[in-house]
């Protein structure tokens, strides 16, 4: 996996590229990109709502859905579990799964 770091503009590969793609998926609303409307996460629609257990469950499900969609570029990562916990800035999301056969946890802020 190869990519460009959005913060530095440098080329990144491997796990760093995977974590940046995950960060992009978490922070991009689904219909915000003009040519690729399917890229992103529908969970962002729930920001600013009550942070209760049912909202956390919806955020978890929508995040797993976003990770599973091939258009988001996380095809090599197979998610098995997602936890969304309320935080002052929204939800902190941790997705556990495997990447190239190795267990891995990706974390980010929704």
C-alpha positions in Angstrom: 0.0 0.0 0.0 1.4 3.4 -1.0 0.0 6.9 -0.5 0.8 10.5 0.3 0.7 11.8 3.8 -1.9 14.6 3.9 -0.1 16.4 6.7 3.5 16.4 5.2 3.0 15.6 1.5 5.6 12.9 1.7 5.2 9.3 0.3 4.1 6.8 2.9 3.8 3.0 2.7 2.6 0.0 4.7 1.0 0.5 8.1 1.4 4.3 8.0 -0.6 4.5 4.7 -3.2 2.2 6.2 -3.7 4.4 9.3 -3.9 7.6 7.1 -6.5 6.0 4.9 -8.5 5.0 8.0 -8.2 8.5 9.4 -9.5 9.9 6.0 -12.4 7.4 6.1 -13.4 8.5 9.7 -13.2 12.2 9.0 -14.8 12.4 5.5 -18.6 12.7 5.2 -19.9 10.1 2.6 -21.1 12.5 -0.1 -18.6 15.3 0.3 -16.2 14.2 -2.6 -17.5 15.3 -6.0 -16.2 12.5 -8.2 -16.2 9.7 -5.6 -19.4 10.2 -3.6 -19.2 6.8 -1.9 -15.9 7.6 -0.1 -16.3 8.4 3.6 -18.3 7.5 6.6 -22.0 8.1 7.3 -21.3 8.1 11.1 -20.4 11.8 10.8 -24.1 12.6 10.5 -24.5 11.6 14.1 -22.0 14.2 15.5 -23.7 16.9 17.5 -26.4 14.4 18.7 -26.8 12.9 22.1 -23.9 10.7 23.1 -25.7 7.7 24.5 -25.2 3.9 24.1 -27.6 3.7 21.1 -25.8 6.4 19.2 -22.4 4.8 20.0 -23.8 1.5 18.5 -24.9 3.3 15.4 -21.5 4.9 15.0 -19.9 1.5 15.4 -22.0 -0.1 12.8 -21.6 2.7 10.3 -17.8 2.8 10.8 -17.6 -1.0 10.2 -19.7 -0.5 7.0 -17.3 2.3 5.8 -14.2 0.1 6.5 -15.8 -2.8 4.6 -16.6 -0.7 1.4 -13.9 -1.2 -1.2 -14.1 2.4 -2.5 -12.5 3.6 0.8 -9.3 1.7 0.0 -9.1 -0.5 3.1 -9.6 -3.8 1.3 -6.6 -5.5 2.9 -7.8 -4.8 6.4 -10.5 -7.2 7.7 -12.4 -5.7 10.6 -13.6 -8.0 13.3 -14.7 -5.6 16.1 -15.4 -1.9 16.6 -15.7 0.1 19.8 -17.0 3.7 19.9 -16.6 5.6 23.1 -17.9 9.2 23.7 -15.3 11.9 24.0 -15.4 15.7 24.3 -14.9 16.0 20.5 -17.3 13.3 19.3 -16.5 9.6 19.5 -13.2 7.8 19.8 -13.4 4.8 17.5 -11.1 1.7 17.8 -11.5 -1.0 15.0 -9.8 -4.3 15.6 -9.0 -6.7 12.8 -6.3 -8.3 10.7 -4.0 -6.8 8.1 -1.9 -9.3 6.0 -2.7 -12.0 8.6 -1.5 -9.9 11.6 -3.8 -8.6 14.3 -4.1 -4.8 14.2 -6.1 -2.1 16.0 -6.8 1.2 14.2 -7.9 4.2 16.3 -9.3 7.5 15.4 -11.7 10.3 16.2 -15.2 10.7 14.6 
